[in-house]
Amino acid sequence: MNALIFVVVGYVMYRLLIARIRWRAVRFLLYVPILVLVALGIRVGEVVSDNPQQRTEERLQALIVDQTTVRVDDLTVTVTGSGAIQPVRQVPLTFGSFGPVAEIYATAGQRVSAGDLIARLDTSDFQQIIDNAEIALQVQQSAYEALLTPAREVDIAAAEAALAAARAQYFAAASTAPTAQQREIARMQSELARNQFYQLQLQRDALTPPDLGDFVLNLNILPNVDPSALPDELRDIAGDINRGIDQFNAQLSSNISQITLQQAQASIAQIEQQRQAIEGRLGAAETNAEVAELRYQATLNRGPDSGAIAAANASIVQAQIALDRLLNGASEMDLAQAELSVRLAENALKQARQSLANAELRAPFDGVIAQNNLRVGDVPPQGVAVLLVDNEQFLIDLPLDETDVVNVAAGQRVEVLVDALPDAVVTGVVERVAFTPVRIGQLVTYTVRIRLDPTDAPIRAGMSVTANIIIDQRPEVMLVPNRFIRIDPLTQNAFVVVRQPDGRLVETLVLLGRRNDVESEIVSGVTPGDVVVLLPRGTEGIGGFFN
């Protein structure tokens, strides 16, 4: 290879320099030294090229991507996750009572303080209920105080009079059995009703309609002529005269019978109407007779009025209790019952007032009204009437992988980066870590709740954030950026490439401590101030480097 270079270079030098000289001797004298110089140059190149380590170093120096210096600083180890800002309190408000909306005092977007009135229902009915409950309470309190007050002489006298009246009522009730005169009157009423029934039966039976055949007449008003009594000249027409007389008698009988029959039919119809009227009265008379008989039997069997006697006994007991209460004072049971009645009346009044309070919608805490679904005159909608949001306290529910959540604990500080506010400084603290996971397919996450510290930054609910949970802080440790560290996939050992003072690049085994997403702690293997370089991937095998 070197001989070929020597020949090529010698030929080029001869063509460019020597061949243009006219004198041969001069050309020879110049060509020989030039060949010697070329040979020496090739030799020097061979000597230089005989050092492969130097060639590799030079090539690696040209491939350096970046370099840094091992420095001593504080290391903050974090666990990072993404989420959204949520208000600590977001409460839907509804009325505890039912009715139309009377007034609205706050609209959507308006800020309210705790206790501020937001809306009110029509409370006219509730006020009437409160008035009735107050009156009932006054009545019960008066009754209770009356039991504690000593009885007056006039009250005792009135109670004794009431007891005497109750006893008189008992004696009157005990003497309510029927007398002989009452029994006789009942018997006579029964017989009178029965006689009326019998009389109606006789009247009905006496109304018998006549037979229509009795009204068919065969009258001979004009007698027939005896022919023997006639003169001879009239005997021949005696038969015609008798036939004329018979026809006359027959026609006259027919006319009279027809008139009589019509009168008979009218009489029969009248008799039938009378019978029907008597039949109707007969049923009522029979019922009256039975009722009168029952009353008679009841009168015979009736003793004193048990209901009146029982009522009189009850009146006596009540009057005696009232008198004893006045004489002896109220018993413990009476006082307890009266006190219980007062308490019940007080509770009824509290419930009535609570119903009035439920007709008012007040803010339970300071916040902003996010929604107001009320309209004056309408009944509040089912569900959310007003949505109140606390816009001063916020939290973040951060989903973390199961490998990261093991390093997170309550109380750890958090640095929050708000996407919409890149310059805002927002911090917080881990409030709690969920014990149960959230599974989405094969992904397992745990929810970490972060409560944000008060801030002047204009953060809002729903803003996207990146939260860095500080799980460890290492002061004054040696640090190297993660991208300058190589991890051997087989041994899991860590290496860095250190530039020596003489310029050589040496891969050095280092011991790592804690690390974050940007840099790692170097426990041993390098010293502060060492220059660490970054080489491209795939340079491990160049000239045996990294072997």
Backbone hydrogen bonds, N-H to C=O, Kabsch-Sander energy under -0.5 kcal/mol:
donor,donor_aa,acceptor,acceptor_aa,energy
5,I,1,M,-1.9
6,F,2,N,-2.6
7,V,3,A,-2.6
8,V,4,L,-2.5
9,V,5,I,-2.8
10,G,6,F,-2.5
11,Y,7,V,-2.6
12,V,8,V,-2.5
13,M,9,V,-2.6
14,Y,10,G,-2.2
15,R,11,Y,-2.5
16,L,12,V,-2.3
17,L,13,M,-2.6
18,I,13,M,-1.1
19,A,14,Y,-3.2
20,R,17,L,-0.6
21,I,18,I,-2.0
27,R,23,W,-2.2
28,F,24,R,-2.5
29,L,25,A,-2.6
30,L,26,V,-2.2
31,Y,27,R,-2.2
32,V,28,F,-1.9
34,I,30,L,-1.7
35,L,31,Y,-2.3
36,V,32,V,-2.0
37,L,33,P,-2.6
38,V,34,I,-2.4
39,A,35,L,-2.3
40,L,36,V,-2.5
41,G,37,L,-2.4
42,I,38,V,-2.5
43,R,39,A,-2.1
44,V,40,L,-2.6
45,G,41,G,-2.3
46,E,42,I,-2.0
47,V,43,R,-2.5
48,V,44,V,-2.5
49,S,45,G,-2.9
50,D,46,E,-1.1
51,N,48,V,-1.5
55,R,51,N,-1.5
56,T,52,P,-2.4
57,E,53,Q,-2.5
58,E,54,Q,-2.2
59,R,55,R,-2.1
60,L,56,T,-2.8
61,Q,57,E,-2.6
62,A,58,E,-1.3
63,L,59,R,-0.8
63,L,60,L,-0.7
64,I,60,L,-0.7
64,I,61,Q,-0.6
65,V,534,L,-3.3
66,D,534,L,-1.1
68,T,532,V,-3.1
70,V,530,D,-3.0
71,R,479,L,-1.6
73,D,71,R,-0.5
73,D,477,V,-2.5
75,L,474,R,-3.1
77,V,75,L,-0.5
77,V,472,D,-3.1
78,T,76,T,-0.5
79,V,469,I,-2.0
81,G,467,A,-1.9
83,G,465,V,-1.9
85,I,463,M,-2.4
86,Q,395,L,-3.1
88,V,393,Q,-2.6
91,V,388,L,-2.3
93,L,386,V,-4.0
96,G,358,N,-1.4
97,S,358,N,-1.0
101,V,378,D,-2.2
102,A,120,R,-2.6
103,E,120,R,-2.0
105,Y,118,I,-3.2
106,A,118,I,-1.2
109,G,369,I,-4.0
110,Q,107,T,-1.8
112,V,367,G,-2.7
115,G,363,A,-3.6
116,D,113,S,-2.2
118,I,361,L,-3.6
119,A,361,L,-1.3
120,R,103,E,-2.5
121,L,359,A,-2.8
122,D,100,P,-2.1
123,T,121,L,-0.5
127,Q,123,T,-1.9
128,Q,124,S,-1.4
129,I,125,D,-1.8
130,I,126,F,-2.0
131,D,127,Q,-2.2
132,N,128,Q,-2.3
133,A,129,I,-2.4
134,E,130,I,-2.3
135,I,131,D,-2.1
136,A,132,N,-2.4
137,L,133,A,-2.0
138,Q,134,E,-2.2
139,V,135,I,-2.2
140,Q,136,A,-2.2
141,Q,137,L,-2.5
142,S,138,Q,-2.3
143,A,139,V,-2.3
144,Y,140,Q,-2.3
145,E,141,Q,-2.6
146,A,142,S,-2.2
147,L,143,A,-1.4
148,L,144,Y,-1.0
149,T,145,E,-1.0
151,A,326,L,-0.5
156,I,152,R,-2.1
157,A,153,E,-2.5
158,A,154,V,-2.1
159,A,155,D,-2.2
160,E,156,I,-2.4
161,A,157,A,-2.3
162,A,158,A,-2.2
163,L,159,A,-2.1
164,A,160,E,-2.3
165,A,161,A,-2.4
166,A,162,A,-2.0
167,R,163,L,-2.1
168,A,164,A,-2.3
169,Q,165,A,-2.2
170,Y,166,A,-1.6
171,F,167,R,-2.3
172,A,168,A,-2.4
173,A,169,Q,-2.1
174,A,170,Y,-2.5
175,S,171,F,-1.2
176,T,173,A,-1.2
183,R,179,T,-2.1
184,E,180,A,-2.4
185,I,181,Q,-2.4
186,A,182,Q,-2.0
187,R,183,R,-2.1
188,M,184,E,-2.7
189,Q,185,I,-2.3
190,S,186,A,-1.7
191,E,187,R,-2.4
192,L,188,M,-2.7
193,A,189,Q,-1.9
194,R,190,S,-2.0
195,N,191,E,-2.8
196,Q,192,L,-2.2
197,F,193,A,-1.5
198,Y,194,R,-2.2
199,Q,195,N,-2.9
200,L,196,Q,-1.8
201,Q,197,F,-1.7
202,L,198,Y,-2.4
203,Q,199,Q,-2.5
204,R,200,L,-2.2
205,D,201,Q,-2.5
206,A,202,L,-2.2
207,L,203,Q,-0.9
207,L,204,R,-0.6
208,T,206,A,-1.6
214,D,211,D,-1.2
215,F,212,L,-1.4
216,V,213,G,-1.4
217,L,215,F,-0.7
229,A,226,D,-1.3
230,L,227,P,-1.4
234,L,231,P,-1.4
235,R,231,P,-0.9
235,R,232,D,-0.8
236,D,232,D,-0.6
237,I,234,L,-0.7
238,A,235,R,-1.0
241,I,237,I,-2.4
242,N,238,A,-2.6
243,R,239,G,-2.5
244,G,240,D,-2.4
245,I,241,I,-2.4
246,D,242,N,-2.9
247,Q,243,R,-2.6
248,F,244,G,-2.3
249,N,245,I,-2.8
250,A,246,D,-2.9
251,Q,247,Q,-2.6
252,L,248,F,-2.5
253,S,249,N,-2.5
254,S,250,A,-2.3
255,N,251,Q,-2.3
256,I,252,L,-2.3
257,S,253,S,-2.8
258,Q,254,S,-2.3
259,I,255,N,-2.0
260,T,256,I,-2.4
261,L,257,S,-2.7
262,Q,258,Q,-2.1
263,Q,259,I,-1.9
264,A,260,T,-2.3
265,Q,261,L,-2.7
266,A,262,Q,-2.1
267,S,263,Q,-2.2
268,I,264,A,-2.6
269,A,265,Q,-2.4
270,Q,266,A,-2.1
271,I,267,S,-2.6
272,E,268,I,-2.4
273,Q,269,A,-2.1
274,Q,270,Q,-2.1
275,R,271,I,-2.3
276,Q,272,E,-2.4
277,A,273,Q,-2.4
278,I,274,Q,-2.5
279,E,275,R,-2.7
280,G,276,Q,-2.2
281,R,277,A,-2.0
282,L,278,I,-2.3
283,G,279,E,-1.6
284,A,280,G,-1.3
285,A,281,R,-2.6
286,E,282,L,-2.4
287,T,283,G,-2.1
288,N,284,A,-2.6
289,A,285,A,-2.2
290,E,286,E,-2.2
291,V,287,T,-2.8
292,A,288,N,-2.7
293,E,289,A,-2.1
294,L,290,E,-2.5
295,R,291,V,-2.8
296,Y,292,A,-2.2
297,Q,293,E,-2.6
298,A,294,L,-2.9
299,T,295,R,-2.5
300,L,296,Y,-2.1
301,N,297,Q,-2.1
302,R,298,A,-1.5
305,D,173,A,-0.8
306,S,304,P,-0.7
309,I,305,D,-2.2
310,A,306,S,-2.8
311,A,307,G,-2.6
312,A,308,A,-2.4
313,N,309,I,-2.5
314,A,310,A,-2.6
315,S,311,A,-2.2
316,I,312,A,-2.2
317,V,313,N,-2.6
318,Q,314,A,-2.6
319,A,315,S,-2.6
320,Q,316,I,-2.6
321,I,317,V,-2.7
322,A,318,Q,-2.7
323,L,319,A,-2.3
324,D,320,Q,-3.0
325,R,321,I,-2.6
326,L,322,A,-1.8
327,L,323,L,-2.4
328,N,324,D,-3.5
329,G,325,R,-1.6
330,A,147,L,-0.7
335,L,331,S,-2.6
336,A,332,E,-2.6
337,Q,333,M,-2.9
338,A,334,D,-2.7
339,E,335,L,-2.8
340,L,336,A,-2.6
341,S,337,Q,-2.4
342,V,338,A,-2.1
343,R,339,E,-2.4
344,L,340,L,-2.7
345,A,341,S,-2.2
346,E,342,V,-2.5
347,N,343,R,-2.9
348,A,344,L,-2.4
349,L,345,A,-2.1
350,K,346,E,-2.5
351,Q,347,N,-2.8
352,A,348,A,-2.1
353,R,349,L,-2.5
354,Q,350,K,-2.8
355,S,351,Q,-2.4
356,L,352,A,-1.8
357,A,353,R,-2.5
358,N,354,Q,-2.8
359,A,355,S,-0.7
359,A,356,L,-0.6
360,E,357,A,-1.8
361,L,119,A,-3.0
362,R,360,E,-0.7
363,A,116,D,-2.3
367,G,112,V,-2.3
368,V,389,V,-3.0
369,I,110,Q,-2.3
370,A,368,V,-0.8
370,A,387,L,-2.6
371,Q,387,L,-1.3
373,N,385,A,-2.9
377,G,101,V,-2.9
378,D,375,R,-1.9
384,V,382,Q,-0.5
385,A,93,L,-1.5
385,A,383,G,-0.6
386,V,93,L,-1.8
387,L,371,Q,-2.0
388,L,91,V,-2.6
388,L,386,V,-0.6
389,V,368,V,-2.7
390,D,89,R,-2.8
391,N,389,V,-0.8
395,L,86,Q,-3.3
396,I,450,I,-2.4
397,D,84,A,-0.6
398,L,396,I,-0.8
398,L,448,V,-3.3
400,L,398,L,-0.5
400,L,446,Y,-2.5
402,E,444,V,-1.0
404,D,401,D,-1.1
405,V,401,D,-2.4
406,V,402,E,-0.6
407,N,404,D,-1.6
408,V,405,V,-1.4
411,G,430,V,-2.9
412,Q,409,A,-1.5
414,V,428,G,-2.3
415,E,468,N,-2.5
416,V,414,V,-0.5
416,V,426,V,-2.7
417,L,466,T,-2.9
418,V,416,V,-0.6
418,V,421,L,-0.6
419,D,417,L,-0.5
419,D,464,S,-2.2
421,L,418,V,-0.8
424,A,421,L,-1.5
426,V,416,V,-0.8
426,V,424,A,-0.7
428,G,414,V,-2.0
429,V,451,R,-2.0
430,V,412,Q,-2.6
431,E,449,R,-2.9
432,R,449,R,-1.2
434,A,447,T,-2.5
438,V,445,T,-3.1
439,R,437,P,-0.5
440,I,438,V,-0.5
440,I,443,L,-2.4
443,L,440,I,-2.0
445,T,438,V,-2.1
445,T,443,L,-0.5
446,Y,400,L,-2.3
448,V,398,L,-2.9
448,V,446,Y,-0.5
449,R,432,R,-2.4
449,R,447,T,-0.5
450,I,396,I,-2.8
451,R,429,V,-2.4
452,L,394,F,-2.1
452,L,450,I,-0.6
453,D,427,T,-2.9
459,I,457,A,-2.5
462,G,85,I,-3.3
463,M,460,R,-1.6
465,V,83,G,-2.4
466,T,417,L,-2.4
467,A,81,G,-2.9
468,N,415,E,-3.2
469,I,79,V,-3.1
469,I,467,A,-0.6
470,I,413,R,-2.6
470,I,468,N,-0.6
471,I,77,V,-2.4
471,I,469,I,-0.8
472,D,77,V,-1.5
474,R,75,L,-3.3
477,V,73,D,-2.6
478,M,522,I,-0.5
479,L,71,R,-3.1
480,V,520,S,-1.8
482,N,518,V,-2.7
484,F,481,P,-1.7
485,I,482,N,-1.7
486,R,495,F,-2.9
488,D,486,R,-0.5
488,D,493,N,-3.0
492,Q,488,D,-2.2
494,A,510,V,-0.7
495,F,486,R,-2.6
496,V,508,T,-2.1
497,V,533,V,-0.6
498,V,496,V,-0.7
498,V,506,V,-3.2
499,R,531,V,-2.6
500,Q,498,V,-0.6
500,Q,504,R,-3.8
503,G,500,Q,-2.2
506,V,498,V,-2.8
506,V,504,R,-0.5
508,T,496,V,-3.6
508,T,506,V,-0.5
510,V,494,A,-2.4
511,L,524,S,-2.3
512,L,510,V,-0.5
513,G,521,E,-2.8
516,N,519,E,-2.5
520,S,480,V,-2.5
521,E,514,R,-2.9
522,I,478,M,-2.5
523,V,511,L,-3.3
523,V,521,E,-0.6
524,S,511,L,-1.0
529,G,70,V,-2.9
530,D,527,T,-2.1
531,V,499,R,-0.6
532,V,68,T,-3.2
532,V,530,D,-0.6
533,V,497,V,-2.5
534,L,66,D,-3.4
535,L,533,V,-0.5
539,T,536,P,-1.1
542,I,539,T,-1.1
544,G,541,G,-1.2
545,F,542,I,-2.4
547,N,544,G,-1.5
